[in-house]
Amino acid sequence: MTLTVNGRPLLLRLSLGALARLESQLREDTLVALVQRFETGRFSATDILALLTAGLEGGGHDLENLDLGKAEIAGGAVEAARVAAQLLARSFSLPTATSQPTTSACE
């Protein structure tokens, strides 16, 4: 998943460690509660910023040189919220049948 920041498309990924930090930082007891917060529209700008920052860190970006709070995000706050919610949802989606490795008993 990508987010265009200051004119550059940047890859976002959430690691398990990032999710654990988000639980603590966003004061949720479980990851399910964090997902439900986004699904029910009870998220804040702070939540969006925390999720995107974690995703950018997981994508290997140097956050010291990127002040996301002051950056220009293509699509503005609405796009930032959409990407944050989608990033979180994808972290909990099951792989599709085409992406699962297949094995054959005949091999």
Secondary structure, DSSP 8 states (H G I E B T S, - for coil): -EEEETTEEEE----HHHHHHHHHHTT-SSHHHHHHHHHTT---HHHHHHHHHHHHHHTT--GGG--TTTS-BTTHHHHHHHHHHHHHHHHT----TTTS----TT-
